[in-house]
């Protein structure tokens, strides 16, 4: 074990075996993807050979972690990071046999229905999953009874207007409004009737881990660091939701096009 204690945490023993320089080289978001993946996996029953969709995987660190730690096959799917970059990282990690990089939009996935045994998403679901219709689309890709699970930045409690004074400088329209609490995600998923919710909770001291992460990967991000220090967990946190696709539930068919049906009619009354 190296004496370098960056990103080391007794709470996350699996994650702590990965080299800090490798973690820094793969930064693509506001959370340590290994911590969130390890936390999420604690609520899942992952077995070797399972097919897993890692949706919004960023630089595929979560995908590599899942393959190495649990022996699952992972489709590392992302829109912002190219598959060509990710395959280099996957190859160097020695998991080319079980992690498959895909470049795709979360709203236009190139997979067959019920292909996956599990779907996970690490710190990206807020960018597309708040859409009321999205869960009906996504769930078709997991087998009946299979889990859909997310871990991401969020809030301990919802923020209503006005925004608390200590968060106003940090609060921006491009990001903050898509963050939500575990209770919000539970309601958002339950109302569809598609999933049985098993877990919807907040990481203890998640705000501190959020702060520790930013102090290391973005020490110049004074606005966010200041907000986290002032907040001390009143609102900031990491959120986890795990649910299973209900057996026997019929998903609404996805409309991808409308058949041509033009009939010429008079434009004006005569």
Backbone torsions as a table, in degrees:
resi	resn	phi	psi	omega
1	UNK	NA	128.2	178.6
2	UNK	-66.8	153.2	177.3
3	UNK	-78.2	-7.9	178.6
4	UNK	-72.5	114.7	-173.8
5	UNK	-96.7	7.9	175.7
6	UNK	-60.3	133.2	178.6
7	UNK	65.0	9.3	176.3
8	UNK	-81.8	134.4	178.5
9	UNK	-150.8	126.4	175.9
10	UNK	-62.5	-25.8	178.6
11	UNK	-66.4	-27.9	-177.2
12	UNK	-124.7	76.3	-174.5
13	UNK	-64.8	-35.7	178.7
14	UNK	-65.3	-47.6	-178.7
15	UNK	-62.6	-32.1	-174.6
16	UNK	-71.9	-9.4	177.0
17	UNK	-83.9	-9.1	-177.2
18	UNK	-88.9	140.6	-173.0
19	UNK	-66.8	134.6	-179.0
20	UNK	-60.6	-33.3	178.8
21	UNK	-67.7	-35.4	176.3
22	UNK	-65.6	-40.1	178.1
23	UNK	-64.5	-46.0	179.9
24	UNK	-61.8	-36.9	-178.3
25	UNK	-69.0	-18.9	-178.0
26	UNK	-107.2	13.0	-178.5
27	UNK	-60.9	131.0	176.0
28	UNK	-145.2	7.8	-177.8
29	UNK	-162.0	-171.7	-173.0
30	UNK	-92.1	18.8	179.0
31	UNK	-148.3	153.5	174.1
32	UNK	-72.7	111.4	-174.4
33	UNK	-65.4	-27.4	179.6
34	UNK	-72.2	-42.5	176.8
35	UNK	-59.5	-47.0	-178.1
36	UNK	-66.2	-37.9	179.9
37	UNK	-68.1	-42.3	178.5
38	UNK	-63.8	-42.3	178.2
39	UNK	-62.0	-44.7	-179.5
40	UNK	-65.9	-41.3	-177.7
41	UNK	-63.7	-24.9	177.7
42	UNK	-62.5	-23.2	-178.9
43	UNK	-100.4	7.1	-179.3
44	UNK	-118.8	159.7	176.6
45	UNK	-113.1	76.8	-177.3
46	UNK	-84.7	132.5	-179.4
47	UNK	-126.1	149.5	179.4
48	UNK	-53.7	138.1	178.1
49	UNK	90.2	-12.4	176.7
50	UNK	-63.7	144.5	175.5
51	UNK	-92.4	122.9	-174.6
52	UNK	-123.9	131.0	170.2
53	UNK	-91.6	119.1	174.1
54	UNK	-102.2	96.9	-170.1
55	UNK	-89.0	127.0	-176.6
56	UNK	69.3	48.3	-169.7
57	UNK	-76.9	-6.4	-177.3
58	UNK	62.0	-126.3	-178.8
59	UNK	-90.1	26.4	169.1
60	UNK	66.0	16.3	179.1
61	UNK	-66.3	-39.8	177.7
62	UNK	-65.3	-37.2	179.5
63	UNK	-65.6	-44.6	177.7
64	UNK	-62.0	-43.5	178.9
65	UNK	-59.8	-46.7	-179.0
66	UNK	-62.4	-41.0	179.1
67	UNK	-66.3	-47.9	-176.7
68	UNK	-67.9	-40.8	-172.5
69	UNK	-85.4	-28.8	-172.3
70	UNK	-126.1	-5.3	176.1
71	UNK	70.6	17.5	178.5
72	UNK	-82.9	160.5	173.0
73	UNK	-93.8	130.6	-170.4
74	UNK	-124.2	130.9	171.7
75	UNK	-98.6	101.8	-174.3
76	UNK	-83.1	100.2	-168.9
77	UNK	-112.2	126.7	-179.3
78	UNK	-152.4	153.1	178.1
79	UNK	-98.5	-39.1	-172.7
80	UNK	-82.0	-31.1	-178.7
81	UNK	-105.0	133.0	-174.7
82	UNK	-73.0	148.8	175.4
83	UNK	-64.4	-29.6	-179.8
84	UNK	-66.8	-37.5	174.6
85	UNK	-69.1	-45.9	-174.8
86	UNK	-64.8	-33.3	-178.7
87	UNK	-67.0	-28.8	175.5
88	UNK	-65.9	-43.5	179.1
89	UNK	-65.4	-40.4	179.2
90	UNK	-64.7	-42.9	179.2
91	UNK	-63.3	-46.4	-179.0
92	UNK	-64.4	-26.7	179.0
93	UNK	-82.8	-4.8	176.4
94	UNK	76.2	25.4	-177.2
95	UNK	-124.5	30.0	-178.8
96	UNK	-63.3	-22.8	-179.6
97	UNK	-77.1	-10.6	-173.9
98	UNK	-141.1	5.0	175.5
99	UNK	-127.3	123.2	-172.3
100	UNK	-119.8	109.0	-176.2
101	UNK	-75.5	134.0	-179.8
102	UNK	-129.8	132.7	173.6
103	UNK	-100.2	111.6	-176.0
104	UNK	-159.7	153.8	173.5
105	UNK	-80.7	139.3	-180.0
106	UNK	-60.7	-20.3	-179.7
107	UNK	-95.9	1.8	179.8
108	UNK	-145.6	70.6	-173.0
109	UNK	-87.1	137.9	-173.7
110	UNK	-92.7	42.9	-175.2
111	UNK	-119.5	156.7	176.7
112	UNK	-77.5	152.1	176.6
113	UNK	-59.7	138.8	176.1
114	UNK	60.8	28.4	-179.8
115	UNK	-75.0	-33.3	-171.0
116	UNK	-99.3	148.4	172.3
117	UNK	-82.6	-24.4	-179.4
118	UNK	-156.1	150.6	173.5
119	UNK	-123.1	128.8	174.9
120	UNK	-126.5	157.1	176.2
121	UNK	-146.4	126.0	-175.9
122	UNK	-112.2	109.4	173.4
123	UNK	54.9	39.6	175.1
124	UNK	-142.3	-12.4	-171.4
125	UNK	-64.2	-24.8	-179.8
126	UNK	-66.0	-20.2	-177.4
127	UNK	-77.9	-18.7	-178.3
128	UNK	-140.7	-22.3	-172.1
129	UNK	-81.1	-5.8	177.3
130	UNK	-77.8	-13.7	176.0
131	UNK	-60.0	127.4	-177.3
132	UNK	-60.7	-24.2	-176.1
133	UNK	-97.5	-6.7	-170.7
134	UNK	-69.6	-38.5	-176.3
135	UNK	-61.5	-37.5	177.5
136	UNK	-62.2	-36.7	177.2
137	UNK	-69.2	-49.4	-172.9
138	UNK	-67.5	-40.9	-171.4
139	UNK	-63.0	-23.3	-179.8
140	UNK	-63.1	-19.0	-176.6
141	UNK	-86.1	-8.9	178.4
142	UNK	-107.2	147.8	179.9
143	UNK	-66.0	149.1	174.0
144	UNK	-53.1	131.5	-176.3
145	UNK	89.2	-10.0	-179.4
146	UNK	-81.0	154.8	-177.2
147	UNK	-84.6	145.9	165.0
148	UNK	-117.1	122.4	-170.0
149	UNK	-140.3	136.9	-178.8
150	UNK	-132.5	148.0	170.4
151	UNK	-138.8	130.4	-170.1
152	UNK	-163.1	165.5	172.9
153	UNK	-65.6	143.0	-179.5
154	UNK	-167.4	-153.4	-178.5
155	UNK	-125.0	150.0	172.7
156	UNK	-69.7	-37.6	177.0
157	UNK	-140.9	152.9	-179.8
158	UNK	-66.3	147.7	177.6
159	UNK	-103.1	119.7	176.4
160	UNK	-102.6	166.0	176.6
161	UNK	-71.1	144.4	-5.8
162	UNK	-78.9	158.2	176.9
163	UNK	-65.7	134.7	179.0
164	UNK	-52.2	143.9	-174.6
165	UNK	-54.1	-41.8	-174.5
166	UNK	-73.8	-7.1	179.5
167	UNK	-109.1	-4.1	-171.9
168	UNK	-65.1	-37.1	-180.0
169	UNK	-67.8	-35.5	-178.6
170	UNK	-78.4	-31.7	-172.1
171	UNK	-67.7	121.0	178.9
172	UNK	-133.0	154.0	-177.2
173	UNK	-71.4	-17.0	-177.2
174	UNK	-82.6	-9.5	-174.2
175	UNK	-142.4	-52.7	-164.0
176	UNK	-60.1	-34.0	-174.4
177	UNK	-69.7	-15.2	-179.6
178	UNK	-90.8	-5.5	178.3
179	UNK	-83.9	140.3	-176.7
180	UNK	-144.3	168.4	-180.0
181	UNK	-87.3	166.8	176.1
182	UNK	-60.9	-38.8	179.2
183	UNK	-63.8	-38.2	178.1
184	UNK	-64.1	-45.6	179.9
185	UNK	-63.6	-38.1	177.5
186	UNK	-59.4	-48.6	179.6
187	UNK	-63.0	-41.1	-177.6
188	UNK	-61.1	-37.2	-180.0
189	UNK	-85.2	-40.0	-176.2
190	UNK	-62.5	-36.2	-174.9
191	UNK	-64.8	-19.0	-179.7
192	UNK	-76.3	-25.5	-176.4
193	UNK	73.7	10.0	-175.4
194	UNK	-90.4	-33.2	-172.1
195	UNK	-122.4	149.2	167.6
196	UNK	-96.8	119.1	-177.7
197	UNK	-79.2	127.3	178.4
198	UNK	-104.5	-37.0	-178.6
199	UNK	-141.4	136.3	170.2
200	UNK	-150.8	97.6	-173.4
201	UNK	-145.0	178.8	-178.4
202	UNK	-120.6	138.2	-179.5
203	UNK	-65.4	126.7	174.6
204	UNK	-57.7	132.4	-178.9
205	UNK	56.6	29.1	178.6
206	UNK	-59.2	-35.1	179.8
207	UNK	-61.2	-36.1	-179.8
208	UNK	-68.4	-38.4	178.3
209	UNK	-69.4	-36.7	174.6
210	UNK	-59.6	-46.2	180.0
211	UNK	-65.2	-45.2	179.6
212	UNK	-59.5	-40.8	179.7
213	UNK	-61.8	-47.7	-177.2
214	UNK	-69.3	-33.3	177.3
215	UNK	-62.2	-28.2	-179.9
216	UNK	-90.9	-41.5	-173.0
217	UNK	-94.6	-21.4	-178.2
218	UNK	-146.2	62.0	-177.2
219	UNK	-62.4	-18.1	179.0
220	UNK	-86.0	-6.4	179.6
221	UNK	-80.3	69.3	-173.4
222	UNK	-63.0	-34.1	-176.7
223	UNK	-63.4	-48.3	-178.4
224	UNK	-71.1	-40.0	178.9
225	UNK	-62.7	-43.4	178.3
226	UNK	-61.5	-41.8	179.6
227	UNK	-64.7	-42.4	178.8
228	UNK	-64.2	-42.3	179.6
229	UNK	-64.0	-38.9	180.0
230	UNK	-74.4	-34.3	-175.3
231	UNK	-74.1	-43.6	178.0
232	UNK	50.8	41.9	173.8
233	UNK	86.0	4.8	177.4
234	UNK	-66.1	-37.9	178.5
235	UNK	-126.1	-45.3	-175.3
236	UNK	-66.6	142.6	174.4
237	UNK	-177.6	174.9	172.8
238	UNK	-106.1	138.9	-172.0
239	UNK	-118.5	144.6	178.4
240	UNK	-133.4	133.6	175.5
241	UNK	-135.4	130.2	177.7
242	UNK	-128.7	129.0	179.8
243	UNK	-142.6	167.1	178.0
244	UNK	-125.6	141.6	176.5
245	UNK	-64.2	125.3	-178.2
246	UNK	-65.7	140.9	175.9
247	UNK	-72.7	138.6	175.1
248	UNK	80.8	1.3	179.3
249	UNK	-82.0	131.4	177.0
250	UNK	-94.2	121.9	179.6
251	UNK	-84.3	143.4	177.5
252	UNK	-64.5	138.8	179.0
253	UNK	-65.2	140.2	-180.0
254	UNK	-80.8	126.6	177.4
255	UNK	-85.4	117.0	179.9
256	UNK	-112.2	-16.9	176.2
257	UNK	-163.3	161.6	177.9
258	UNK	-115.9	127.8	-178.6
259	UNK	-59.5	147.0	175.9
260	UNK	-65.4	133.2	-178.2
261	UNK	-155.2	59.2	-178.5
262	UNK	-91.9	129.7	174.5
263	UNK	-124.4	121.9	-178.6
264	UNK	-70.2	131.6	178.8
265	UNK	-136.2	158.7	176.3
266	UNK	-60.3	139.1	-179.1
267	UNK	-77.2	-42.7	-174.7
268	UNK	-120.1	155.5	172.0
269	UNK	-65.9	147.8	175.8
270	UNK	-110.2	NA	NA
